[in-house]
Amino acid sequence: MRNITKFALDLLESLSHIFDDAARWDHTVERLGAFGFRAVNMGQFTPKTGILHWARSSMTPQWLKIYAESGYADADLVLAQTVQGPDSLYIDSGRRLLQSNSATAAGLYSGLVEHGYQHVFSLVVPCPGNTAMLVALFTDHPEAEAWMTEQESGMRILATVIATNLGPGVEGDQNAGQDLAPILGTTAPLSRREREVLHLLANGLRNEQISETLGISEITVRTHLKSARDKLRAPTREAALVRAVKMGLLN
């Protein structure tokens, strides 16, 4: 059986020589694929609230489109780790399919199996600033169950290496992996004031101009922008604006 811990440490050593984020992502995805993993998902979130600040994926666009249109996030146990559940999780989607008690869960697990993502290992990695990283690794390799159960400590090391060495990527970078934030949606609706602030931002107004237009302080403007960013799971206010438009939240 392949040694997961050795692979994780080798990946860490190779990443120490790569300084460009896009190159680090590409290198990690390539090395994972050569080892036998089919995809990796990762994102940063605030514990307890479950608000995702950013998320990226190497899954196929076809599967992610199905996932989004079918509302599978509602039945996704990995995603549920952002607000509850264990810090690590192993899922055999084939077994879960047989145990499913809802059409949404059955569709999710059958889709994972069909697209080569049958076995899933996910880990929550605590980070500074009251945030955490969620890393999920997917495969249909014959040894996958043994990797994710008998070598759980190695899988935890591998997920931690990924969590601590990769970031959100650059907005618009075609090689950064699929942006999951618009697919997963918001964890809470934008308030009327948050929509107003984003609308004025879209019209090119600066913070002080937004403050004057709405009759509120600049600190309050920044607070609304920060809240909208968290709800939209966006790393920057520009990214929040783009996502709000994509999700139809702004006229």
VOLO-238061 format. One record per residue (C-alpha): x, y, z; residue number from 1; residue in one letter. Coordinates in steps of 0.2 Angstrom, whole numbers, padded with zeros to 4 digits. Layout:
<r><xx>X</xx><yy>Y</yy><zz>Z</zz><num>NUM</num><residu>a</residu></r>
...
END
This chain:
<r><xx>0000</xx><yy>0000</yy><zz>0000</zz><num>1</num><residu>m</residu></r>
<r><xx>0006</xx><yy>0018</yy><zz>-0004</zz><num>2</num><residu>r</residu></r>
<r><xx>0012</xx><yy>0028</yy><zz>0011</zz><num>3</num><residu>n</residu></r>
<r><xx>0002</xx><yy>0043</yy><zz>0013</zz><num>4</num><residu>i</residu></r>
<r><xx>0013</xx><yy>0051</yy><zz>0026</zz><num>5</num><residu>t</residu></r>
<r><xx>0028</xx><yy>0050</yy><zz>0015</zz><num>6</num><residu>k</residu></r>
<r><xx>0018</xx><yy>0057</yy><zz>0000</zz><num>7</num><residu>f</residu></r>
<r><xx>0012</xx><yy>0072</yy><zz>0011</zz><num>8</num><residu>a</residu></r>
<r><xx>0030</xx><yy>0076</yy><zz>0017</zz><num>9</num><residu>l</residu></r>
<r><xx>0037</xx><yy>0075</yy><zz>-0001</zz><num>10</num><residu>d</residu></r>
<r><xx>0023</xx><yy>0087</yy><zz>-0007</zz><num>11</num><residu>l</residu></r>
<r><xx>0027</xx><yy>0099</yy><zz>0007</zz><num>12</num><residu>l</residu></r>
<r><xx>0046</xx><yy>0099</yy><zz>0002</zz><num>13</num><residu>e</residu></r>
<r><xx>0042</xx><yy>0102</yy><zz>-0016</zz><num>14</num><residu>s</residu></r>
<r><xx>0030</xx><yy>0116</yy><zz>-0012</zz><num>15</num><residu>l</residu></r>
<r><xx>0043</xx><yy>0125</yy><zz>-0002</zz><num>16</num><residu>s</residu></r>
<r><xx>0052</xx><yy>0129</yy><zz>-0018</zz><num>17</num><residu>h</residu></r>
<r><xx>0037</xx><yy>0136</yy><zz>-0027</zz><num>18</num><residu>i</residu></r>
<r><xx>0032</xx><yy>0154</yy><zz>-0023</zz><num>19</num><residu>f</residu></r>
<r><xx>0018</xx><yy>0158</yy><zz>-0036</zz><num>20</num><residu>d</residu></r>
<r><xx>0001</xx><yy>0153</yy><zz>-0029</zz><num>21</num><residu>d</residu></r>
<r><xx>-0006</xx><yy>0147</yy><zz>-0046</zz><num>22</num><residu>a</residu></r>
<r><xx>0009</xx><yy>0137</yy><zz>-0048</zz><num>23</num><residu>a</residu></r>
<r><xx>0007</xx><yy>0129</yy><zz>-0031</zz><num>24</num><residu>r</residu></r>
<r><xx>-0011</xx><yy>0125</yy><zz>-0034</zz><num>25</num><residu>w</residu></r>
<r><xx>-0007</xx><yy>0117</yy><zz>-0051</zz><num>26</num><residu>d</residu></r>
<r><xx>0008</xx><yy>0107</yy><zz>-0044</zz><num>27</num><residu>h</residu></r>
<r><xx>-0003</xx><yy>0101</yy><zz>-0029</zz><num>28</num><residu>t</residu></r>
<r><xx>-0017</xx><yy>0095</yy><zz>-0041</zz><num>29</num><residu>v</residu></r>
<r><xx>-0005</xx><yy>0087</yy><zz>-0052</zz><num>30</num><residu>e</residu></r>
<r><xx>0004</xx><yy>0077</yy><zz>-0038</zz><num>31</num><residu>r</residu></r>
<r><xx>-0012</xx><yy>0072</yy><zz>-0030</zz><num>32</num><residu>l</residu></r>
<r><xx>-0018</xx><yy>0065</yy><zz>-0047</zz><num>33</num><residu>g</residu></r>
<r><xx>-0002</xx><yy>0056</yy><zz>-0050</zz><num>34</num><residu>a</residu></r>
<r><xx>-0004</xx><yy>0048</yy><zz>-0033</zz><num>35</num><residu>f</residu></r>
<r><xx>-0022</xx><yy>0043</yy><zz>-0036</zz><num>36</num><residu>g</residu></r>
<r><xx>-0033</xx><yy>0057</yy><zz>-0030</zz><num>37</num><residu>f</residu></r>
<r><xx>-0046</xx><yy>0063</yy><zz>-0042</zz><num>38</num><residu>r</residu></r>
<r><xx>-0050</xx><yy>0080</yy><zz>-0034</zz><num>39</num><residu>a</residu></r>
<r><xx>-0047</xx><yy>0092</yy><zz>-0020</zz><num>40</num><residu>v</residu></r>
<r><xx>-0059</xx><yy>0105</yy><zz>-0013</zz><num>41</num><residu>n</residu></r>
<r><xx>-0053</xx><yy>0118</yy><zz>0000</zz><num>42</num><residu>m</residu></r>
<r><xx>-0059</xx><yy>0134</yy><zz>0008</zz><num>43</num><residu>g</residu></r>
<r><xx>-0058</xx><yy>0146</yy><zz>0023</zz><num>44</num><residu>q</residu></r>
<r><xx>-0072</xx><yy>0148</yy><zz>0035</zz><num>45</num><residu>f</residu></r>
<r><xx>-0077</xx><yy>0155</yy><zz>0052</zz><num>46</num><residu>t</residu></r>
<r><xx>-0081</xx><yy>0141</yy><zz>0064</zz><num>47</num><residu>p</residu></r>
<r><xx>-0098</xx><yy>0140</yy><zz>0072</zz><num>48</num><residu>k</residu></r>
<r><xx>-0106</xx><yy>0153</yy><zz>0060</zz><num>49</num><residu>t</residu></r>
<r><xx>-0100</xx><yy>0142</yy><zz>0045</zz><num>50</num><residu>g</residu></r>
<r><xx>-0098</xx><yy>0157</yy><zz>0034</zz><num>51</num><residu>i</residu></r>
<r><xx>-0086</xx><yy>0153</yy><zz>0020</zz><num>52</num><residu>l</residu></r>
<r><xx>-0074</xx><yy>0167</yy><zz>0015</zz><num>53</num><residu>h</residu></r>
<r><xx>-0068</xx><yy>0158</yy><zz>-0001</zz><num>54</num><residu>w</residu></r>
<r><xx>-0067</xx><yy>0141</yy><zz>-0008</zz><num>55</num><residu>a</residu></r>
<r><xx>-0059</xx><yy>0132</yy><zz>-0023</zz><num>56</num><residu>r</residu></r>
<r><xx>-0060</xx><yy>0115</yy><zz>-0032</zz><num>57</num><residu>s</residu></r>
<r><xx>-0052</xx><yy>0104</yy><zz>-0045</zz><num>58</num><residu>s</residu></r>
<r><xx>-0068</xx><yy>0095</yy><zz>-0048</zz><num>59</num><residu>m</residu></r>
<r><xx>-0074</xx><yy>0094</yy><zz>-0066</zz><num>60</num><residu>t</residu></r>
<r><xx>-0085</xx><yy>0109</yy><zz>-0071</zz><num>61</num><residu>p</residu></r>
<r><xx>-0099</xx><yy>0097</yy><zz>-0077</zz><num>62</num><residu>q</residu></r>
<r><xx>-0100</xx><yy>0089</yy><zz>-0059</zz><num>63</num><residu>w</residu></r>
<r><xx>-0100</xx><yy>0106</yy><zz>-0051</zz><num>64</num><residu>l</residu></r>
<r><xx>-0114</xx><yy>0112</yy><zz>-0062</zz><num>65</num><residu>k</residu></r>
<r><xx>-0125</xx><yy>0097</yy><zz>-0058</zz><num>66</num><residu>i</residu></r>
<r><xx>-0121</xx><yy>0100</yy><zz>-0039</zz><num>67</num><residu>y</residu></r>
<r><xx>-0126</xx><yy>0118</yy><zz>-0040</zz><num>68</num><residu>a</residu></r>
<r><xx>-0142</xx><yy>0115</yy><zz>-0050</zz><num>69</num><residu>e</residu></r>
<r><xx>-0148</xx><yy>0100</yy><zz>-0040</zz><num>70</num><residu>s</residu></r>
<r><xx>-0145</xx><yy>0109</yy><zz>-0023</zz><num>71</num><residu>g</residu></r>
<r><xx>-0134</xx><yy>0095</yy><zz>-0016</zz><num>72</num><residu>y</residu></r>
<r><xx>-0126</xx><yy>0107</yy><zz>-0004</zz><num>73</num><residu>a</residu></r>
<r><xx>-0141</xx><yy>0104</yy><zz>0007</zz><num>74</num><residu>d</residu></r>
<r><xx>-0136</xx><yy>0086</yy><zz>0009</zz><num>75</num><residu>a</residu></r>
<r><xx>-0117</xx><yy>0088</yy><zz>0009</zz><num>76</num><residu>d</residu></r>
<r><xx>-0109</xx><yy>0081</yy><zz>0025</zz><num>77</num><residu>l</residu></r>
<r><xx>-0092</xx><yy>0089</yy><zz>0021</zz><num>78</num><residu>v</residu></r>
<r><xx>-0100</xx><yy>0106</yy><zz>0020</zz><num>79</num><residu>l</residu></r>
<r><xx>-0109</xx><yy>0103</yy><zz>0036</zz><num>80</num><residu>a</residu></r>
<r><xx>-0092</xx><yy>0102</yy><zz>0045</zz><num>81</num><residu>q</residu></r>
<r><xx>-0091</xx><yy>0121</yy><zz>0044</zz><num>82</num><residu>t</residu></r>
<r><xx>-0104</xx><yy>0122</yy><zz>0058</zz><num>83</num><residu>v</residu></r>
<r><xx>-0105</xx><yy>0105</yy><zz>0066</zz><num>84</num><residu>q</residu></r>
<r><xx>-0099</xx><yy>0088</yy><zz>0066</zz><num>85</num><residu>g</residu></r>
<r><xx>-0081</xx><yy>0080</yy><zz>0068</zz><num>86</num><residu>p</residu></r>
<r><xx>-0065</xx><yy>0088</yy><zz>0063</zz><num>87</num><residu>d</residu></r>
<r><xx>-0061</xx><yy>0074</yy><zz>0051</zz><num>88</num><residu>s</residu></r>
<r><xx>-0073</xx><yy>0063</yy><zz>0041</zz><num>89</num><residu>l</residu></r>
<r><xx>-0072</xx><yy>0048</yy><zz>0029</zz><num>90</num><residu>y</residu></r>
<r><xx>-0087</xx><yy>0045</yy><zz>0017</zz><num>91</num><residu>i</residu></r>
<r><xx>-0089</xx><yy>0030</yy><zz>0006</zz><num>92</num><residu>d</residu></r>
<r><xx>-0102</xx><yy>0037</yy><zz>-0006</zz><num>93</num><residu>s</residu></r>
<r><xx>-0107</xx><yy>0020</yy><zz>-0012</zz><num>94</num><residu>g</residu></r>
<r><xx>-0112</xx><yy>0014</yy><zz>0005</zz><num>95</num><residu>r</residu></r>
<r><xx>-0120</xx><yy>0031</yy><zz>0009</zz><num>96</num><residu>r</residu></r>
<r><xx>-0131</xx><yy>0029</yy><zz>-0007</zz><num>97</num><residu>l</residu></r>
<r><xx>-0138</xx><yy>0013</yy><zz>0000</zz><num>98</num><residu>l</residu></r>
<r><xx>-0142</xx><yy>0022</yy><zz>0017</zz><num>99</num><residu>q</residu></r>
<r><xx>-0149</xx><yy>0038</yy><zz>0009</zz><num>100</num><residu>s</residu></r>
<r><xx>-0166</xx><yy>0043</yy><zz>0016</zz><num>101</num><residu>n</residu></r>
<r><xx>-0169</xx><yy>0058</yy><zz>0004</zz><num>102</num><residu>s</residu></r>
<r><xx>-0169</xx><yy>0060</yy><zz>-0015</zz><num>103</num><residu>a</residu></r>
<r><xx>-0156</xx><yy>0074</yy><zz>-0013</zz><num>104</num><residu>t</residu></r>
<r><xx>-0144</xx><yy>0064</yy><zz>-0003</zz><num>105</num><residu>a</residu></r>
<r><xx>-0146</xx><yy>0049</yy><zz>-0015</zz><num>106</num><residu>a</residu></r>
<r><xx>-0143</xx><yy>0061</yy><zz>-0030</zz><num>107</num><residu>g</residu></r>
<r><xx>-0127</xx><yy>0068</yy><zz>-0022</zz><num>108</num><residu>l</residu></r>
<r><xx>-0120</xx><yy>0051</yy><zz>-0018</zz><num>109</num><residu>y</residu></r>
<r><xx>-0124</xx><yy>0043</yy><zz>-0034</zz><num>110</num><residu>s</residu></r>
<r><xx>-0116</xx><yy>0058</yy><zz>-0043</zz><num>111</num><residu>g</residu></r>
<r><xx>-0100</xx><yy>0057</yy><zz>-0033</zz><num>112</num><residu>l</residu></r>
<r><xx>-0099</xx><yy>0038</yy><zz>-0037</zz><num>113</num><residu>v</residu></r>
<r><xx>-0102</xx><yy>0041</yy><zz>-0056</zz><num>114</num><residu>e</residu></r>
<r><xx>-0090</xx><yy>0055</yy><zz>-0057</zz><num>115</num><residu>h</residu></r>
<r><xx>-0075</xx><yy>0046</yy><zz>-0049</zz><num>116</num><residu>g</residu></r>
<r><xx>-0077</xx><yy>0054</yy><zz>-0032</zz><num>117</num><residu>y</residu></r>
<r><xx>-0083</xx><yy>0039</yy><zz>-0022</zz><num>118</num><residu>q</residu></r>
<r><xx>-0071</xx><yy>0040</yy><zz>-0007</zz><num>119</num><residu>h</residu></r>
<r><xx>-0070</xx><yy>0057</yy><zz>0002</zz><num>120</num><residu>v</residu></r>
<r><xx>-0059</xx><yy>0062</yy><zz>0017</zz><num>121</num><residu>f</residu></r>
<r><xx>-0061</xx><yy>0079</yy><zz>0024</zz><num>122</num><residu>s</residu></r>
<r><xx>-0052</xx><yy>0088</yy><zz>0038</zz><num>123</num><residu>l</residu></r>
<r><xx>-0055</xx><yy>0105</yy><zz>0047</zz><num>124</num><residu>v</residu></r>
<r><xx>-0038</xx><yy>0113</yy><zz>0051</zz><num>125</num><residu>v</residu></r>
<r><xx>-0039</xx><yy>0128</yy><zz>0064</zz><num>126</num><residu>p</residu></r>
<r><xx>-0030</xx><yy>0144</yy><zz>0058</zz><num>127</num><residu>c</residu></r>
<r><xx>-0026</xx><yy>0160</yy><zz>0067</zz><num>128</num><residu>p</residu></r>
<r><xx>-0039</xx><yy>0174</yy><zz>0067</zz><num>129</num><residu>g</residu></r>
<r><xx>-0054</xx><yy>0163</yy><zz>0073</zz><num>130</num><residu>n</residu></r>
<r><xx>-0054</xx><yy>0155</yy><zz>0055</zz><num>131</num><residu>t</residu></r>
<r><xx>-0052</xx><yy>0137</yy><zz>0049</zz><num>132</num><residu>a</residu></r>
<r><xx>-0048</xx><yy>0128</yy><zz>0033</zz><num>133</num><residu>m</residu></r>
<r><xx>-0058</xx><yy>0114</yy><zz>0026</zz><num>134</num><residu>l</residu></r>
<r><xx>-0049</xx><yy>0102</yy><zz>0015</zz><num>135</num><residu>v</residu></r>
<r><xx>-0058</xx><yy>0088</yy><zz>0006</zz><num>136</num><residu>a</residu></r>
<r><xx>-0049</xx><yy>0074</yy><zz>-0005</zz><num>137</num><residu>l</residu></r>
<r><xx>-0059</xx><yy>0063</yy><zz>-0017</zz><num>138</num><residu>f</residu></r>
<r><xx>-0054</xx><yy>0047</yy><zz>-0026</zz><num>139</num><residu>t</residu></r>
<r><xx>-0061</xx><yy>0031</yy><zz>-0033</zz><num>140</num><residu>d</residu></r>
<r><xx>-0044</xx><yy>0022</yy><zz>-0031</zz><num>141</num><residu>h</residu></r>
<r><xx>-0045</xx><yy>0003</yy><zz>-0026</zz><num>142</num><residu>p</residu></r>
<r><xx>-0035</xx><yy>0007</yy><zz>-0010</zz><num>143</num><residu>e</residu></r>
<r><xx>-0044</xx><yy>0022</yy><zz>-0005</zz><num>144</num><residu>a</residu></r>
<r><xx>-0053</xx><yy>0015</yy><zz>0010</zz><num>145</num><residu>e</residu></r>
<r><xx>-0037</xx><yy>0009</yy><zz>0017</zz><num>146</num><residu>a</residu></r>
<r><xx>-0029</xx><yy>0026</yy><zz>0014</zz><num>147</num><residu>w</residu></r>
<r><xx>-0043</xx><yy>0035</yy><zz>0023</zz><num>148</num><residu>m</residu></r>
<r><xx>-0045</xx><yy>0023</yy><zz>0038</zz><num>149</num><residu>t</residu></r>
<r><xx>-0029</xx><yy>0013</yy><zz>0041</zz><num>150</num><residu>e</residu></r>
<r><xx>-0018</xx><yy>0028</yy><zz>0037</zz><num>151</num><residu>q</residu></r>
<r><xx>-0030</xx><yy>0042</yy><zz>0044</zz><num>152</num><residu>e</residu></r>
<r><xx>-0015</xx><yy>0051</yy><zz>0052</zz><num>153</num><residu>s</residu></r>
<r><xx>-0006</xx><yy>0052</yy><zz>0035</zz><num>154</num><residu>g</residu></r>
<r><xx>-0022</xx><yy>0059</yy><zz>0028</zz><num>155</num><residu>m</residu></r>
<r><xx>-0023</xx><yy>0072</yy><zz>0041</zz><num>156</num><residu>r</residu></r>
<r><xx>-0005</xx><yy>0077</yy><zz>0038</zz><num>157</num><residu>i</residu></r>
<r><xx>-0009</xx><yy>0078</yy><zz>0019</zz><num>158</num><residu>l</residu></r>
<r><xx>-0024</xx><yy>0089</yy><zz>0022</zz><num>159</num><residu>a</residu></r>
<r><xx>-0015</xx><yy>0100</yy><zz>0034</zz><num>160</num><residu>t</residu></r>
<r><xx>0000</xx><yy>0102</yy><zz>0021</zz><num>161</num><residu>v</residu></r>
<r><xx>-0013</xx><yy>0108</yy><zz>0008</zz><num>162</num><residu>i</residu></r>
<r><xx>-0022</xx><yy>0119</yy><zz>0020</zz><num>163</num><residu>a</residu></r>
<r><xx>-0007</xx><yy>0128</yy><zz>0026</zz><num>164</num><residu>t</residu></r>
<r><xx>0002</xx><yy>0130</yy><zz>0009</zz><num>165</num><residu>n</residu></r>
<r><xx>-0012</xx><yy>0135</yy><zz>-0003</zz><num>166</num><residu>l</residu></r>
<r><xx>-0023</xx><yy>0150</yy><zz>-0003</zz><num>167</num><residu>g</residu></r>
<r><xx>-0039</xx><yy>0157</yy><zz>-0012</zz><num>168</num><residu>p</residu></r>
<r><xx>-0030</xx><yy>0160</yy><zz>-0029</zz><num>169</num><residu>g</residu></r>
<r><xx>-0033</xx><yy>0176</yy><zz>-0039</zz><num>170</num><residu>v</residu></r>
<r><xx>-0050</xx><yy>0181</yy><zz>-0045</zz><num>171</num><residu>e</residu></r>
<r><xx>-0052</xx><yy>0178</yy><zz>-0063</zz><num>172</num><residu>g</residu></r>
<r><xx>-0037</xx><yy>0166</yy><zz>-0064</zz><num>173</num><residu>d</residu></r>
<r><xx>-0042</xx><yy>0152</yy><zz>-0076</zz><num>174</num><residu>q</residu></r>
<r><xx>-0029</xx><yy>0140</yy><zz>-0068</zz><num>175</num><residu>n</residu></r>
<r><xx>-0034</xx><yy>0144</yy><zz>-0050</zz><num>176</num><residu>a</residu></r>
<r><xx>-0047</xx><yy>0130</yy><zz>-0049</zz><num>177</num><residu>g</residu></r>
<r><xx>-0066</xx><yy>0132</yy><zz>-0049</zz><num>178</num><residu>q</residu></r>
<r><xx>-0073</xx><yy>0145</yy><zz>-0037</zz><num>179</num><residu>d</residu></r>
<r><xx>-0086</xx><yy>0137</yy><zz>-0026</zz><num>180</num><residu>l</residu></r>
<r><xx>-0093</xx><yy>0152</yy><zz>-0018</zz><num>181</num><residu>a</residu></r>
<r><xx>-0106</xx><yy>0156</yy><zz>-0031</zz><num>182</num><residu>p</residu></r>
<r><xx>-0111</xx><yy>0137</yy><zz>-0032</zz><num>183</num><residu>i</residu></r>
<r><xx>-0113</xx><yy>0136</yy><zz>-0013</zz><num>184</num><residu>l</residu></r>
<r><xx>-0122</xx><yy>0152</yy><zz>-0012</zz><num>185</num><residu>g</residu></r>
<r><xx>-0124</xx><yy>0163</yy><zz>0003</zz><num>186</num><residu>t</residu></r>
<r><xx>-0126</xx><yy>0157</yy><zz>0021</zz><num>187</num><residu>t</residu></r>
<r><xx>-0137</xx><yy>0172</yy><zz>0025</zz><num>188</num><residu>a</residu></r>
<r><xx>-0147</xx><yy>0185</yy><zz>0014</zz><num>189</num><residu>p</residu></r>
<r><xx>-0139</xx><yy>0202</yy><zz>0011</zz><num>190</num><residu>l</residu></r>
<r><xx>-0148</xx><yy>0216</yy><zz>0021</zz><num>191</num><residu>s</residu></r>
<r><xx>-0156</xx><yy>0231</yy><zz>0012</zz><num>192</num><residu>r</residu></r>
<r><xx>-0141</xx><yy>0242</yy><zz>0018</zz><num>193</num><residu>r</residu></r>
<r><xx>-0128</xx><yy>0229</yy><zz>0012</zz><num>194</num><residu>e</residu></r>
<r><xx>-0136</xx><yy>0229</yy><zz>-0005</zz><num>195</num><residu>r</residu></r>
<r><xx>-0137</xx><yy>0248</yy><zz>-0006</zz><num>196</num><residu>e</residu></r>
<r><xx>-0118</xx><yy>0249</yy><zz>-0002</zz><num>197</num><residu>v</residu></r>
<r><xx>-0114</xx><yy>0236</yy><zz>-0015</zz><num>198</num><residu>l</residu></r>
<r><xx>-0125</xx><yy>0245</yy><zz>-0028</zz><num>199</num><residu>h</residu></r>
<r><xx>-0116</xx><yy>0261</yy><zz>-0025</zz><num>200</num><residu>l</residu></r>
<r><xx>-0099</xx><yy>0253</yy><zz>-0025</zz><num>201</num><residu>l</residu></r>
<r><xx>-0104</xx><yy>0245</yy><zz>-0042</zz><num>202</num><residu>a</residu></r>
<r><xx>-0107</xx><yy>0263</yy><zz>-0048</zz><num>203</num><residu>n</residu></r>
<r><xx>-0089</xx><yy>0268</yy><zz>-0044</zz><num>204</num><residu>g</residu></r>
<r><xx>-0092</xx><yy>0277</yy><zz>-0028</zz><num>205</num><residu>l</residu></r>
<r><xx>-0078</xx><yy>0277</yy><zz>-0015</zz><num>206</num><residu>r</residu></r>
<r><xx>-0081</xx><yy>0274</yy><zz>0004</zz><num>207</num><residu>n</residu></r>
<r><xx>-0082</xx><yy>0292</yy><zz>0008</zz><num>208</num><residu>e</residu></r>
<r><xx>-0095</xx><yy>0295</yy><zz>-0006</zz><num>209</num><residu>q</residu></r>
<r><xx>-0105</xx><yy>0280</yy><zz>-0001</zz><num>210</num><residu>i</residu></r>
<r><xx>-0105</xx><yy>0287</yy><zz>0017</zz><num>211</num><residu>s</residu></r>
<r><xx>-0111</xx><yy>0304</yy><zz>0011</zz><num>212</num><residu>e</residu></r>
<r><xx>-0125</xx><yy>0297</yy><zz>-0001</zz><num>213</num><residu>t</residu></r>
<r><xx>-0132</xx><yy>0286</yy><zz>0013</zz><num>214</num><residu>l</residu></r>
<r><xx>-0129</xx><yy>0297</yy><zz>0028</zz><num>215</num><residu>g</residu></r>
<r><xx>-0119</xx><yy>0285</yy><zz>0037</zz><num>216</num><residu>i</residu></r>
<r><xx>-0101</xx><yy>0285</yy><zz>0044</zz><num>217</num><residu>s</residu></r>
<r><xx>-0087</xx><yy>0277</yy><zz>0034</zz><num>218</num><residu>e</residu></r>
<r><xx>-0084</xx><yy>0265</yy><zz>0048</zz><num>219</num><residu>i</residu></r>
<r><xx>-0102</xx><yy>0259</yy><zz>0045</zz><num>220</num><residu>t</residu></r>
<r><xx>-0099</xx><yy>0258</yy><zz>0026</zz><num>221</num><residu>v</residu></r>
<r><xx>-0084</xx><yy>0247</yy><zz>0030</zz><num>222</num><residu>r</residu></r>
<r><xx>-0094</xx><yy>0236</yy><zz>0042</zz><num>223</num><residu>t</residu></r>
<r><xx>-0108</xx><yy>0233</yy><zz>0029</zz><num>224</num><residu>h</residu></r>
<r><xx>-0095</xx><yy>0229</yy><zz>0016</zz><num>225</num><residu>l</residu></r>
<r><xx>-0086</xx><yy>0217</yy><zz>0027</zz><num>226</num><residu>k</residu></r>
<r><xx>-0103</xx><yy>0208</yy><zz>0032</zz><num>227</num><residu>s</residu></r>
<r><xx>-0107</xx><yy>0207</yy><zz>0013</zz><num>228</num><residu>a</residu></r>
<r><xx>-0090</xx><yy>0199</yy><zz>0009</zz><num>229</num><residu>r</residu></r>
<r><xx>-0093</xx><yy>0186</yy><zz>0023</zz><num>230</num><residu>d</residu></r>
<r><xx>-0110</xx><yy>0182</yy><zz>0017</zz><num>231</num><residu>k</residu></r>
<r><xx>-0104</xx><yy>0181</yy><zz>-0001</zz><num>232</num><residu>l</residu></r>
<r><xx>-0089</xx><yy>0171</yy><zz>0004</zz><num>233</num><residu>r</residu></r>
<r><xx>-0078</xx><yy>0183</yy><zz>-0006</zz><num>234</num><residu>a</residu></r>
<r><xx>-0059</xx><yy>0187</yy><zz>-0002</zz><num>235</num><residu>p</residu></r>
<r><xx>-0061</xx><yy>0205</yy><zz>-0007</zz><num>236</num><residu>t</residu></r>
<r><xx>-0075</xx><yy>0218</yy><zz>-0009</zz><num>237</num><residu>r</residu></r>
<r><xx>-0072</xx><yy>0218</yy><zz>-0028</zz><num>238</num><residu>e</residu></r>
<r><xx>-0075</xx><yy>0199</yy><zz>-0028</zz><num>239</num><residu>a</residu></r>
<r><xx>-0090</xx><yy>0201</yy><zz>-0017</zz><num>240</num><residu>a</residu></r>
<r><xx>-0097</xx><yy>0213</yy><zz>-0030</zz><num>241</num><residu>l</residu></r>
<r><xx>-0094</xx><yy>0201</yy><zz>-0044</zz><num>242</num><residu>v</residu></r>
<r><xx>-0102</xx><yy>0187</yy><zz>-0035</zz><num>243</num><residu>r</residu></r>
<r><xx>-0117</xx><yy>0197</yy><zz>-0030</zz><num>244</num><residu>a</residu></r>
<r><xx>-0120</xx><yy>0201</yy><zz>-0048</zz><num>245</num><residu>v</residu></r>
<r><xx>-0117</xx><yy>0183</yy><zz>-0054</zz><num>246</num><residu>k</residu></r>
<r><xx>-0130</xx><yy>0177</yy><zz>-0040</zz><num>247</num><residu>m</residu></r>
<r><xx>-0143</xx><yy>0190</yy><zz>-0046</zz><num>248</num><residu>g</residu></r>
<r><xx>-0142</xx><yy>0199</yy><zz>-0029</zz><num>249</num><residu>l</residu></r>
<r><xx>-0140</xx><yy>0216</yy><zz>-0037</zz><num>250</num><residu>l</residu></r>
<r><xx>-0151</xx><yy>0225</yy><zz>-0051</zz><num>251</num><residu>n</residu></r>
END
